Amino acid sequence: MRIDNPFDLSGQAALVTGAASGLGRSISEALVQAGASVALLDVDQDGLAAVASALGATGAKVVTRVVDVRDRPAIREAVASAAAEYGRLDIVFANAGVGGGPGFRDFAGQPNEEGDIGAISDARWDEVISVNLDAAFTLIQAAAVQMKPRKSGRIIVTTSIASFRNQAWVGTPYMAAKAGAAHLVRQVALELAPYNITVNAIAPGAFATNIGGGRLKRDDIRQAMSKRIPLGRVADPTEIRGLALFLASAASGFITGTEIPIDGGSSLVNG
């Protein structure tokens, strides 16, 4: 590792799920700017095309695949295809996610019947667990198959500060899924450490993305949430880039099994 440029990813190949917008797009942009070739996966075909066009215009090598992360065979095939395309697979971001619906209280602390435990449908629970937890397992599993023979790799999972603190306004299925994903990271990090494969998690707080119906893009919701954040604002998706690049690069080579919050200080306060 060159100390003057520890984030250089030249010659490396990466894969990002949920790459068509929000955090996934910003992560993909950071990887490309650092010199990596990137496979972009998402269910949004038009969004993928737009991101691929923008990144391709910079001279970067990118490929796209329209994939629903709930489709386990499709994810495994996409990972194998990306590794074959680039001749290697060094970095995998399990980033795709969906919101969990409303919490049992609203931002004002009032009861919210729609988020009541008794109102959570089987369909809502199953979708949130499938996208936010099951898909992370499938992607990690597929990545490990590619990385173990080379005894090298970086796997990063997007969790949430909801994985380690209670948030009454966040849907219960989301809380459970992200907590499960965080523990999955720790378990797999231990298993893959002998192969020099690091497994870590990024735990975002309030970012203005499309998750949860894009509610943090609304001025009223953004202002209400900003009051709960010590830095006094909701984050822009581009602010994920530095941490994502750190965990993908040689700069974090001795870090594994961690979950790093990026939340403007939200996890430092109660409520």
ZAMARGU-4260 file (C-alpha; in steps of 0.2 Angstrom, whole numbers, plus 5000, padded with zeros to 4 digits):
<rodrens>
0) 5000/5000/5000 | 5007/5017/4995 | 5004/5029/5010 | 5002/5044/4998 | 4988/5035/4989
5) 4980/5021/5000 | 4963/5022/4992 | 4970/5017/4974 | 4959/5004/4967 | 4967/5003/4950
10) 4965/4986/4942 | 4952/4980/4954 | 4934/4974/4951 | 4919/4978/4961 | 4901/4974/4962
15) 4887/4985/4969 | 4869/4981/4972 | 4856/4995/4973 | 4867/5004/4961 | 4854/5014/4952
20) 4852/5028/4964 | 4855/5035/4982 | 4870/5027/4992 | 4873/5013/4979 | 4876/5026/4965
25) 4887/5036/4976 | 4897/5021/4981 | 4899/5016/4963 | 4905/5033/4958 | 4918/5033/4972
30) 4924/5016/4966 | 4926/5021/4948 | 4935/5037/4953 | 4947/5027/4963 | 4951/5017/4947
35) 4940/5001/4949 | 4929/4993/4936 | 4912/4990/4943 | 4897/4979/4940 | 4881/4988/4944
40) 4866/4978/4949 | 4848/4985/4952 | 4830/4981/4948 | 4828/4998/4941 | 4833/4996/4922
45) 4831/5015/4918 | 4841/5021/4933 | 4855/5008/4929 | 4856/5014/4911 | 4858/5032/4917
50) 4872/5028/4930 | 4881/5017/4918 | 4880/5031/4905 | 4887/5044/4917 | 4901/5033/4923
55) 4905/5027/4906 | 4907/5044/4900 | 4922/5046/4912 | 4931/5031/4903 | 4927/5019/4917
60) 4923/5001/4913 | 4906/4997/4919 | 4893/4983/4916 | 4875/4982/4922 | 4863/4968/4926
65) 4845/4971/4930 | 4842/4959/4945 | 4830/4958/4959 | 4841/4954/4975 | 4827/4942/4981
70) 4831/4931/4966 | 4845/4920/4974 | 4850/4911/4958 | 4850/4927/4948 | 4862/4935/4961
75) 4873/4920/4961 | 4874/4920/4942 | 4877/4939/4942 | 4892/4938/4954 | 4899/4924/4944
80) 4897/4934/4928 | 4905/4949/4935 | 4920/4939/4940 | 4921/4931/4923 | 4919/4948/4914
85) 4933/4956/4924 | 4944/4940/4928 | 4943/4944/4946 | 4931/4951/4960 | 4939/4961/4973
90) 4925/4971/4981 | 4907/4968/4984 | 4894/4980/4991 | 4878/4972/4998 | 4869/4989/4997
95) 4852/4986/4990 | 4838/4989/5003 | 4820/4994/5006 | 4811/5003/5020 | 4801/4994/5033
100) 4786/5004/5033 | 4781/5016/5047 | 4786/5014/5065 | 4774/5012/5080 | 4776/5030/5084
105) 4777/5045/5072 | 4791/5059/5072 | 4781/5068/5086 | 4780/5053/5097 | 4762/5049/5094
110) 4756/5032/5092 | 4755/5026/5074 | 4742/5012/5071 | 4749/5007/5054 | 4766/5003/5062
115) 4758/4993/5077 | 4765/4976/5078 | 4748/4969/5075 | 4746/4978/5059 | 4762/4972/5051
120) 4757/4960/5037 | 4766/4944/5032 | 4769/4952/5015 | 4778/4967/5022 | 4788/4957/5035
125) 4793/4944/5021 | 4798/4958/5009 | 4809/4968/5021 | 4818/4953/5028 | 4821/4946/5010
130) 4828/4962/5003 | 4838/4968/5018 | 4844/4952/5026 | 4842/4936/5015 | 4849/4945/5000
135) 4864/4951/5010 | 4867/4933/5014 | 4866/4927/4996 | 4878/4940/4990 | 4891/4937/5003
140) 4890/4919/5000 | 4892/4921/4981 | 4906/4934/4984 | 4915/4922/4996 | 4915/4908/4982
145) 4924/4920/4971 | 4936/4927/4983 | 4942/4912/4994 | 4953/4904/4980 | 4962/4921/4978
150) 4963/4923/4997 | 4959/4942/4995 | 4943/4952/4995 | 4933/4966/5003 | 4914/4963/5007
155) 4904/4978/5013 | 4886/4977/5019 | 4875/4993/5021 | 4866/4991/5038 | 4859/5005/5047
160) 4860/5014/5064 | 4843/5005/5067 | 4853/4989/5069 | 4860/4994/5086 | 4848/5007/5093
165) 4829/5008/5095 | 4820/5020/5084 | 4801/5020/5087 | 4797/5029/5070 | 4806/5015/5060
170) 4796/5000/5055 | 4799/4985/5065 | 4804/4973/5051 | 4818/4985/5046 | 4825/4985/5063
175) 4825/4966/5064 | 4832/4964/5046 | 4847/4977/5049 | 4851/4970/5066 | 4852/4952/5058
180) 4863/4959/5044 | 4875/4967/5056 | 4877/4951/5066 | 4879/4941/5049 | 4894/4953/5045
185) 4902/4949/5062 | 4900/4930/5060 | 4906/4929/5042 | 4920/4941/5045 | 4927/4928/5058
190) 4925/4914/5045 | 4933/4922/5031 | 4947/4930/5040 | 4959/4916/5037 | 4957/4919/5018
195) 4962/4938/5020 | 4944/4943/5016 | 4937/4957/5026 | 4919/4959/5030 | 4912/4975/5037
200) 4896/4986/5038 | 4892/5004/5035 | 4878/5010/5046 | 4870/5025/5039 | 4859/5037/5049
205) 4847/5049/5040 | 4852/5051/5021 | 4841/5059/5008 | 4838/5044/4997 | 4823/5035/4989
210) 4822/5022/5003 | 4805/5023/5013 | 4797/5031/4998 | 4810/5045/4998 | 4802/5053/5014
215) 4818/5061/5019 | 4818/5072/5003 | 4802/5080/5010 | 4806/5097/5018 | 4795/5094/5033
220) 4802/5077/5037 | 4819/5083/5033 | 4817/5097/5046 | 4810/5086/5059 | 4824/5073/5057
225) 4837/5087/5057 | 4832/5092/5075 | 4837/5074/5081 | 4854/5075/5073 | 4869/5083/5082
230) 4876/5090/5066 | 4859/5098/5062 | 4856/5091/5045 | 4851/5076/5035 | 4866/5069/5024
235) 4867/5069/5005 | 4871/5052/4997 | 4888/5058/4991 | 4894/5059/5009 | 4895/5040/5009
240) 4909/5040/4997 | 4923/5042/5009 | 4919/5028/5021 | 4914/5017/5007 | 4931/5019/4998
245) 4940/5017/5015 | 4932/5000/5018 | 4935/4995/5000 | 4953/4999/4999 | 4970/4994/5007
250) 4968/5008/5020 | 4956/4997/5030 | 4966/4981/5027 | 4967/4976/5046 | 4949/4980/5049
255) 4936/4966/5049 | 4919/4963/5058 | 4916/4981/5061 | 4900/4991/5059 | 4904/5009/5057
260) 4890/5022/5060 | 4889/5037/5048 | 4875/5047/5056 | 4880/5065/5060 | 4881/5060/5078
265) 4863/5052/5080 | 4869/5037/5089 | 4876/5048/5103 | 4859/5054/5109 | 4843/5046/5115
270) 4827/5046/5106
</rodrens>
